[in-house]
Amino acid sequence: MLLLLLLLLPSVDAQHVSGQKKNGACVCDVNSTMWSFPTGEYKATLQQVTTCEESLNSLQDKVELSSKRLPHMQALIKNMTDRLEPHQYLNHQGLYTNLALYKLGQELSQVETDIGDIHSQLNNAKTQKLSKEVGKLLKDVERMQVSKTINMKTVREKLRYLKNSAESCRTIPKDFRGQDSYCRKGLMSNISEPVTTKISPYGKSIISGSWGKQAQMDSEGQKNSYWVQPLLNSHIWGNTLRVYQTYEDFMASVNHKDFPVAPSFGHANTIDGPSAILYGEALYYHCYRSADICRYDLKSNSVNRVTLPGTGVGFNNKFPYCYYDCRANSDIEVEVDETGLWALYATVGNHGNLVVSRLLWDSEAETLNVTQTWETMIFKKAVSNAFMSCGVLYATRYLDDYHDEVFYAFDTATGREDNSLTLPLEKVAKGVASLSYNPTNKQIYMFNDGYLLAYQASFSPQFDMYNTK
């Protein structure tokens, strides 16, 4: 403040005046106004200093906020780059899959706006690099959206359609959709809020596994049984099946029976990934580190297996369910519906897209067989999970920590696809280990990071792919 006052005082020359001698002293008149304090200038300068200080504080706050947001933006860009990589591969190969890139483009545009704001405040090498990376990603997305008109892609899609049509016509009986009339109504039109919510009997710490109700309609002595198959080793491998004879026992976690599916977590018959389904007197699941489906007989404890068809069947995290977060070892799973058993997986030959194979157990020959196979155009790592119902494959995607959404359907009877579905699935936790449909009660069962959820499915003729020309 003293410095400010000294700066404000005017610089003047010495004043020369005439004096008179009076009473032994020199007396003179001096004009003191030339040394008066500049109050007006002081106030104006003080206001400028105050305004400057406020501007500096505001800029400091913006810099600190931007510095905090930068790591988040970098993580977002890395996440999107990782999600874009598989699509880039397909694009370079002329095999682009018509996935929903529109939402990714929207997210990138928002990130571009946020980074632009940060760049205007910091304007350093890091923000310049981020701006360039986002701009490049946006151009890649736009280029892939245009590339779906590539002739090679059209040819391959036509070939896939013809192959699927041949599979549908080859051995499917007239009652392929089952005896239930709702299967002939059309696609699934609604999924209820959870009608059952329960913590797994193994606790919330076991986040992967499968569960449900006995899925075979004419199963003797097992009609009302419920089961849980936990992956107790690293959330990847399991060797135990727990069965409850009634719904009441299941809800109370009492009166259960455990079946030893394999002697250890590293045995050839060990359950690999959240892949199991209880159908009749047997548990069907993905066999340990292989391209095989296993059938464990609850009465004899014997195991039969069959190798899935296709070039380069993915397992051991080659083609797991992902979308945002990948579920470990979810490459291969078994599903069931009104028509029987199915295996869902992906192959290198189908460029990582979902493949659907129909399974059949021959009780006389005691062999497990694959009777038909369909190839879809939905990239497996771009969906969070899938299930079968009435011969139709349904795929889900992540919306947020408490919602997933059924957005895609593939009809094995016609080979038609629909990626315009919007059927929400409420969750209790973020991760979905497994989804399975049960034809006996039309319910969908979810293993949701240690929580067991069930939903009621509905069907409507307004969602009809079957009669579309």
C-alpha positions as CSV (number, residue, x, y, z in Angstrom):
1,M,0.0,0.0,0.0
2,L,2.9,2.4,0.8
3,L,4.3,1.7,-2.7
4,L,0.9,2.5,-4.2
5,L,0.8,5.9,-2.3
6,L,4.3,6.8,-3.4
7,L,3.5,6.0,-7.0
8,L,0.4,8.2,-6.8
9,L,2.2,11.2,-5.4
10,P,3.1,13.7,-8.2
11,S,6.7,14.4,-9.1
12,V,7.2,18.2,-8.8
13,D,10.2,20.5,-8.8
14,A,11.3,22.6,-5.7
15,Q,9.3,25.8,-5.0
16,H,11.2,29.1,-4.8
17,V,9.5,31.9,-2.8
18,S,10.5,35.3,-1.3
19,G,10.6,35.7,2.4
20,Q,10.8,38.5,5.0
21,K,12.6,38.8,8.2
22,K,10.3,39.2,11.1
23,N,11.2,39.0,14.8
24,G,14.5,37.3,14.1
25,A,12.9,34.7,11.7
26,C,12.4,34.2,8.0
27,V,8.8,34.2,7.1
28,C,7.4,33.1,3.7
29,D,4.1,32.1,2.1
30,V,4.1,28.6,0.6
31,N,1.4,27.1,-1.8
32,S,0.7,23.7,-0.3
33,T,-2.0,22.6,-2.8
34,M,0.7,21.3,-5.2
35,W,1.4,18.5,-2.6
36,S,-2.3,17.5,-1.9
37,F,-3.2,13.7,-1.8
38,P,-4.8,12.5,-5.2
39,T,-7.8,10.8,-3.7
40,G,-9.7,10.3,-7.0
41,E,-6.7,8.7,-8.7
42,Y,-6.1,6.5,-5.6
43,K,-9.7,5.1,-5.7
44,A,-9.6,4.5,-9.4
45,T,-6.3,2.6,-9.1
46,L,-7.5,0.6,-6.1
47,Q,-10.5,-0.5,-8.1
48,Q,-8.3,-1.6,-11.0
49,V,-6.2,-3.6,-8.6
50,T,-9.3,-5.3,-7.0
51,T,-10.7,-6.1,-10.4
52,C,-7.4,-7.6,-11.5
53,E,-7.2,-9.7,-8.4
54,E,-10.7,-11.1,-8.9
55,S,-9.9,-11.9,-12.6
56,L,-6.7,-13.8,-11.5
57,N,-8.7,-15.8,-8.9
58,S,-11.3,-16.7,-11.4
59,L,-8.7,-17.8,-13.9
60,Q,-6.9,-19.8,-11.2
61,D,-10.2,-21.7,-10.5
62,K,-10.8,-22.4,-14.1
63,V,-7.2,-23.7,-14.5
64,E,-7.6,-26.0,-11.5
65,L,-11.0,-27.3,-12.7
66,S,-9.6,-27.9,-16.2
67,S,-6.6,-29.8,-14.7
68,K,-9.0,-32.0,-12.8
69,R,-11.1,-32.7,-15.9
70,L,-8.2,-33.6,-18.2
71,P,-7.6,-37.1,-16.8
72,H,-11.3,-37.9,-17.1
73,M,-11.3,-36.7,-20.7
74,Q,-8.2,-38.8,-21.5
75,A,-9.8,-41.9,-20.0
76,L,-12.9,-41.3,-22.1
77,I,-10.9,-41.0,-25.3
78,K,-9.0,-44.2,-24.5
79,N,-12.3,-46.0,-23.8
80,M,-13.7,-44.9,-27.1
81,T,-10.6,-45.7,-29.0
82,D,-10.6,-49.2,-27.5
83,R,-14.3,-49.6,-28.5
84,L,-13.6,-48.3,-32.0
85,E,-10.7,-50.7,-32.6
86,P,-12.7,-53.8,-33.5
87,H,-14.9,-51.8,-35.9
88,Q,-11.7,-50.4,-37.5
89,Y,-10.5,-53.9,-38.2
90,L,-13.8,-54.8,-39.9
91,N,-13.8,-51.5,-41.8
92,H,-10.2,-52.1,-43.2
93,Q,-11.2,-55.6,-44.2
94,G,-14.3,-54.4,-46.1
95,L,-16.4,-56.3,-43.6
96,Y,-18.0,-53.5,-41.7
97,T,-20.9,-54.5,-39.3
98,N,-23.9,-52.2,-39.3
99,L,-23.7,-51.4,-35.6
100,A,-25.1,-48.4,-33.8
101,L,-22.2,-45.9,-34.4
102,Y,-24.5,-43.0,-34.1
103,K,-24.4,-43.0,-30.3
104,L,-20.6,-43.2,-30.3
105,G,-20.6,-40.2,-32.7
106,Q,-22.8,-38.2,-30.3
107,E,-20.5,-39.0,-27.3
108,L,-17.4,-38.0,-29.3
109,S,-19.0,-34.7,-30.2
110,Q,-19.7,-34.0,-26.6
111,V,-16.1,-34.8,-25.7
112,E,-14.9,-32.6,-28.5
113,T,-16.9,-29.7,-27.0
114,D,-15.6,-30.3,-23.5
115,I,-12.0,-30.5,-24.7
116,G,-12.5,-27.3,-26.7
117,D,-13.5,-25.5,-23.5
118,I,-10.5,-26.8,-21.7
119,H,-8.2,-25.9,-24.7
120,S,-9.4,-22.3,-24.7
121,Q,-8.4,-22.0,-21.0
122,L,-5.1,-23.9,-21.0
123,N,-4.0,-24.1,-24.6
124,N,-1.0,-26.4,-24.0
125,A,0.5,-29.3,-25.9
126,K,-1.7,-31.8,-24.0
127,T,-5.0,-30.2,-24.9
128,Q,-3.8,-29.7,-28.5
129,K,-3.1,-33.5,-28.7
130,L,-6.5,-34.4,-27.2
131,S,-8.3,-32.1,-29.7
132,K,-6.5,-33.8,-32.6
133,E,-7.3,-37.3,-31.3
134,V,-11.0,-36.6,-31.0
135,G,-11.1,-35.0,-34.4
136,K,-9.5,-38.1,-35.9
137,L,-11.9,-40.4,-34.1
138,L,-14.9,-38.4,-35.4
139,K,-13.6,-38.7,-38.9
140,D,-13.1,-42.5,-38.5
141,V,-16.7,-42.9,-37.3
142,E,-18.0,-40.9,-40.2
143,R,-15.9,-42.9,-42.6
144,M,-17.1,-46.2,-41.2
145,Q,-20.8,-45.0,-41.5
146,V,-20.2,-44.3,-45.2
147,S,-18.2,-47.5,-45.8
148,K,-21.2,-49.8,-45.2
149,T,-22.0,-49.4,-49.0
150,I,-18.8,-51.3,-49.9
151,N,-19.6,-53.9,-52.5
152,M,-17.6,-56.6,-50.7
153,K,-19.7,-56.1,-47.6
154,T,-22.9,-56.4,-49.6
155,V,-21.7,-59.6,-51.3
156,R,-20.8,-61.2,-48.0
157,E,-24.0,-60.2,-46.3
158,K,-26.0,-61.7,-49.2
159,L,-23.9,-64.9,-48.9
160,R,-24.6,-65.0,-45.1
161,Y,-28.3,-64.6,-45.7
162,L,-28.4,-67.4,-48.2
163,K,-26.5,-69.7,-45.8
164,N,-28.8,-68.9,-42.9
165,S,-31.9,-69.4,-45.1
166,A,-30.6,-72.8,-46.1
167,E,-30.1,-73.7,-42.4
168,S,-33.6,-72.6,-41.6
169,C,-35.1,-74.7,-44.3
170,R,-32.9,-77.7,-43.9
171,T,-34.4,-79.6,-40.9
172,I,-36.8,-77.2,-39.1
173,P,-40.2,-78.8,-38.6
174,K,-43.5,-76.9,-39.2
175,D,-44.0,-76.4,-35.4
176,F,-40.5,-74.9,-35.0
177,R,-41.9,-72.0,-33.0
178,G,-43.3,-74.4,-30.5
179,Q,-46.8,-75.3,-29.4
180,D,-47.3,-72.0,-27.5
181,S,-49.4,-69.5,-29.4
182,Y,-47.4,-66.5,-28.0
183,C,-44.4,-67.6,-30.0
184,R,-46.5,-67.0,-33.2
185,K,-47.5,-63.5,-32.1
186,G,-44.2,-61.8,-32.9
187,L,-41.2,-60.5,-31.1
188,M,-40.9,-59.8,-27.4
189,S,-42.6,-56.5,-26.8
190,N,-42.1,-55.8,-23.1
191,I,-40.0,-56.8,-20.1
192,S,-41.3,-56.1,-16.7
193,E,-39.5,-54.7,-13.7
194,P,-37.8,-57.4,-11.6
195,V,-40.4,-59.8,-10.2
196,T,-37.7,-61.6,-8.1
197,T,-34.7,-59.9,-6.5
198,K,-32.4,-61.9,-4.2
199,I,-28.8,-62.0,-3.1
200,S,-27.1,-65.1,-4.3
201,P,-26.8,-67.8,-1.6
202,Y,-23.0,-67.6,-2.2
203,G,-23.0,-63.9,-1.3
204,K,-22.4,-60.7,-3.2
205,S,-18.7,-61.3,-3.5
206,I,-19.3,-64.0,-6.1
207,I,-20.2,-61.8,-9.1
208,S,-20.3,-64.3,-11.9
209,G,-22.4,-67.4,-12.5
210,S,-25.8,-68.5,-13.8
211,W,-29.2,-69.3,-12.2
212,G,-32.8,-70.0,-13.1
213,K,-35.7,-72.4,-13.0
214,Q,-35.9,-75.9,-14.5
215,A,-36.3,-75.2,-18.2
216,Q,-37.7,-78.4,-19.6
217,M,-41.5,-78.3,-19.5
218,D,-42.1,-82.1,-19.1
219,S,-39.2,-82.7,-16.7
220,E,-40.3,-85.3,-14.1
221,G,-39.7,-84.5,-10.5
222,Q,-37.8,-81.3,-11.4
223,K,-40.7,-79.1,-12.7
224,N,-40.5,-76.5,-9.9
225,S,-36.8,-76.8,-9.0
226,Y,-34.5,-73.7,-9.0
227,W,-30.8,-73.8,-9.4
228,V,-27.7,-71.6,-8.9
229,Q,-24.3,-72.2,-10.6
230,P,-21.6,-70.0,-9.1
231,L,-18.1,-69.4,-10.6
232,L,-16.2,-69.7,-7.3
233,N,-12.6,-69.6,-8.8
234,S,-11.6,-66.1,-10.0
235,H,-15.2,-65.4,-11.1
236,I,-14.3,-67.6,-14.2
237,W,-14.5,-71.3,-13.3
238,G,-16.9,-73.4,-11.3
239,N,-17.4,-77.1,-10.5
240,T,-20.6,-77.1,-8.4
241,L,-24.4,-77.0,-9.2
242,R,-26.8,-76.2,-6.4
243,V,-30.5,-77.2,-6.8
244,Y,-33.6,-76.3,-4.7
245,Q,-36.7,-78.4,-5.1
246,T,-39.1,-75.5,-4.6
247,Y,-39.2,-71.7,-5.1
248,E,-39.8,-71.3,-1.3
249,D,-36.6,-73.3,-0.5
250,F,-34.7,-71.2,-3.1
251,M,-35.9,-67.9,-1.6
252,A,-35.0,-69.0,1.9
253,S,-31.7,-70.7,0.8
254,V,-32.6,-74.0,2.5
255,N,-33.0,-77.7,1.6
256,H,-30.6,-77.6,-1.3
257,K,-28.5,-80.3,-3.0
258,D,-25.0,-79.7,-4.4
259,F,-23.8,-81.7,-7.5
260,P,-20.0,-82.1,-8.1
261,V,-19.8,-81.3,-11.8
262,A,-16.0,-81.6,-11.9
263,P,-13.4,-82.7,-9.3
264,S,-11.4,-79.5,-9.5
265,F,-11.3,-76.0,-11.1
266,G,-8.7,-77.1,-13.6
267,H,-10.4,-80.3,-14.8
268,A,-11.5,-80.8,-18.4
269,N,-15.1,-80.9,-17.3
270,T,-14.9,-77.7,-15.2
271,I,-17.5,-75.0,-16.0
272,D,-15.9,-72.2,-18.0
273,G,-17.6,-68.8,-17.7
274,P,-21.2,-67.8,-16.9
275,S,-22.6,-70.3,-19.4
276,A,-24.8,-72.9,-17.7
277,I,-28.5,-73.9,-18.1
278,L,-30.4,-76.7,-16.3
279,Y,-32.5,-78.6,-18.8
280,G,-34.2,-81.8,-17.7
281,E,-31.8,-84.1,-15.8
282,A,-28.7,-82.4,-17.1
283,L,-26.6,-79.3,-16.8
284,Y,-25.3,-77.9,-20.1
285,Y,-22.4,-75.5,-20.1
286,H,-19.1,-74.4,-21.8
287,C,-16.3,-76.9,-21.1
288,Y,-13.0,-75.7,-19.6
289,R,-10.7,-73.9,-22.1
290,S,-12.1,-75.4,-25.2
291,A,-14.6,-74.9,-28.0
292,D,-16.8,-77.7,-26.6
293,I,-20.2,-77.8,-24.9
294,C,-20.5,-80.2,-22.0
295,R,-23.6,-82.1,-20.7
296,Y,-23.4,-83.2,-17.0
297,D,-26.0,-85.9,-16.1
298,L,-27.4,-85.3,-12.6
299,K,-28.2,-89.0,-12.2
300,S,-25.1,-90.7,-13.5
301,N,-22.6,-87.9,-13.0
302,S,-21.3,-88.6,-16.5
303,V,-20.2,-85.9,-18.9
304,N,-20.7,-85.8,-22.7
305,R,-19.4,-83.1,-25.0
306,V,-19.6,-81.8,-28.5
307,T,-17.3,-79.4,-30.4
308,L,-19.0,-76.3,-31.8
309,P,-18.7,-75.7,-35.6
310,G,-16.9,-72.8,-37.2
311,T,-13.4,-71.5,-38.1
312,G,-11.7,-70.3,-35.0
313,V,-14.4,-70.6,-32.3
314,G,-13.6,-68.0,-29.7
315,F,-12.9,-69.0,-26.1
316,N,-10.7,-67.9,-23.2
317,N,-11.6,-64.2,-23.6
318,K,-11.2,-64.0,-27.4
319,F,-14.8,-62.9,-28.0
320,P,-16.5,-62.2,-24.6
321,Y,-19.5,-60.0,-24.0
322,C,-18.3,-56.4,-23.6
323,Y,-19.9,-53.2,-24.8
324,Y,-18.3,-51.1,-22.0
325,D,-16.8,-53.7,-19.6
326,C,-15.9,-57.2,-20.7
327,R,-17.2,-60.1,-18.7
328,A,-14.4,-62.6,-18.2
329,N,-14.7,-65.8,-20.1
330,S,-18.2,-65.1,-21.5
331,D,-17.2,-66.3,-24.9
332,I,-19.6,-69.3,-25.1
333,E,-22.9,-69.9,-23.4
334,V,-25.8,-72.3,-23.6
335,E,-29.4,-71.0,-23.8
336,V,-32.8,-72.7,-24.0
337,D,-36.3,-71.8,-25.3
338,E,-39.5,-73.4,-26.5
339,T,-37.7,-75.2,-29.3
340,G,-34.8,-76.6,-27.3
341,L,-31.1,-75.9,-26.6
342,W,-28.8,-73.4,-28.2
343,A,-25.2,-72.4,-28.1
344,L,-24.2,-68.7,-28.5
345,Y,-20.6,-67.8,-29.4
346,A,-18.4,-66.1,-32.0
347,T,-15.9,-67.2,-34.6
348,V,-12.9,-65.8,-36.5
349,G,-14.6,-67.1,-39.7
350,N,-17.6,-64.9,-39.0
351,H,-15.3,-61.9,-38.0
352,G,-16.2,-61.9,-34.3
353,N,-20.0,-61.7,-35.0
354,L,-22.4,-63.8,-33.0
355,V,-23.1,-67.4,-34.1
356,V,-26.1,-69.4,-33.1
357,S,-26.0,-73.2,-33.1
358,R,-28.9,-75.5,-32.2
359,L,-28.0,-78.4,-29.9
360,L,-29.8,-81.8,-29.6
361,W,-29.3,-84.6,-27.1
362,D,-29.8,-88.1,-28.5
363,S,-30.8,-90.1,-25.5
364,E,-30.6,-93.4,-27.4
365,A,-27.1,-93.0,-28.7
366,E,-26.2,-90.8,-25.6
367,T,-24.5,-88.2,-27.8
368,L,-24.8,-84.4,-27.9
369,N,-25.0,-83.0,-31.4
370,V,-25.1,-79.7,-33.3
371,T,-27.9,-79.8,-35.8
372,Q,-27.9,-76.3,-37.4
373,T,-25.8,-73.1,-37.3
374,W,-26.7,-69.5,-38.2
375,E,-24.3,-66.6,-38.6
376,T,-25.4,-63.1,-37.5
377,M,-24.0,-59.6,-38.3
378,I,-23.9,-58.4,-34.7
379,F,-20.4,-58.1,-33.3
380,K,-20.3,-60.0,-30.1
381,K,-18.0,-57.6,-28.2
382,A,-20.5,-54.8,-29.0
383,V,-23.2,-56.4,-26.9
384,S,-23.5,-56.9,-23.1
385,N,-25.3,-60.2,-23.2
386,A,-27.8,-62.3,-25.2
387,F,-30.5,-65.0,-24.9
388,M,-33.0,-67.0,-27.0
389,S,-36.8,-67.0,-27.0
390,C,-39.1,-68.7,-29.6
391,G,-36.2,-69.3,-31.9
392,V,-35.2,-65.6,-31.8
393,L,-31.8,-64.4,-30.6
394,Y,-32.1,-61.2,-28.5
395,A,-29.0,-59.1,-27.7
396,T,-28.6,-56.4,-25.0
397,R,-26.4,-53.3,-24.5
398,Y,-25.3,-51.3,-21.5
399,L,-27.2,-48.0,-20.9
400,D,-26.0,-47.1,-17.4
401,D,-25.1,-48.8,-14.1
402,Y,-28.8,-49.6,-13.4
403,H,-30.2,-50.3,-16.9
404,D,-29.4,-52.5,-19.9
405,E,-31.5,-52.6,-23.0
406,V,-32.6,-55.3,-25.5
407,F,-31.9,-53.6,-28.8
408,Y,-31.3,-56.4,-31.4
409,A,-33.2,-59.5,-32.6
410,F,-32.2,-62.2,-35.1
411,D,-34.9,-64.7,-36.2
412,T,-33.5,-68.1,-37.0
413,A,-36.7,-69.1,-38.9
414,T,-36.4,-66.3,-41.4
415,G,-32.9,-65.0,-41.1
416,R,-34.2,-61.4,-40.6
417,E,-32.6,-59.0,-38.1
418,D,-34.0,-56.1,-36.2
419,N,-31.8,-53.6,-34.4
420,S,-34.5,-51.1,-33.5
421,L,-35.8,-52.7,-30.3
422,T,-35.8,-50.7,-27.0
423,L,-36.8,-53.0,-24.2
424,P,-35.3,-51.8,-20.9
425,L,-33.9,-54.2,-18.2
426,E,-33.6,-52.7,-14.7
427,K,-30.5,-53.8,-12.7
428,V,-29.4,-53.6,-9.1
429,A,-25.7,-53.5,-10.0
430,K,-23.6,-52.6,-13.0
431,G,-22.4,-55.9,-14.4
432,V,-24.4,-58.6,-16.1
433,A,-22.8,-62.1,-15.9
434,S,-25.6,-64.0,-17.6
435,L,-29.1,-63.8,-19.1
436,S,-31.4,-66.7,-19.8
437,Y,-35.0,-67.2,-20.9
438,N,-37.2,-69.9,-19.4
439,P,-40.1,-71.2,-21.7
440,T,-42.0,-72.7,-18.8
441,N,-43.0,-69.3,-17.3
442,K,-41.7,-66.8,-19.9
443,Q,-39.3,-65.3,-17.4
444,I,-35.8,-63.9,-18.0
445,Y,-33.1,-64.7,-15.4
446,M,-30.1,-62.4,-14.8
447,F,-27.0,-63.0,-12.7
448,N,-26.3,-59.3,-11.8
449,D,-23.0,-59.1,-9.9
450,G,-24.1,-61.3,-7.0
451,Y,-27.8,-60.4,-7.3
452,L,-30.3,-62.8,-8.8
453,L,-33.1,-61.0,-10.8
454,A,-36.1,-62.4,-12.7
455,Y,-38.3,-60.5,-15.2
456,Q,-41.6,-61.3,-16.9
457,A,-41.5,-61.2,-20.8
458,S,-44.5,-60.3,-23.0
459,F,-45.1,-60.7,-26.7
460,S,-47.1,-58.6,-29.2
461,P,-48.1,-58.9,-32.8
462,Q,-47.0,-55.3,-33.4
463,F,-43.4,-56.5,-33.1
464,D,-43.7,-59.0,-36.0
465,M,-40.7,-59.9,-38.1
466,Y,-42.2,-63.2,-39.3
467,N,-44.7,-61.9,-41.8
468,T,-42.7,-59.0,-43.1
469,K,-42.2,-59.2,-46.8
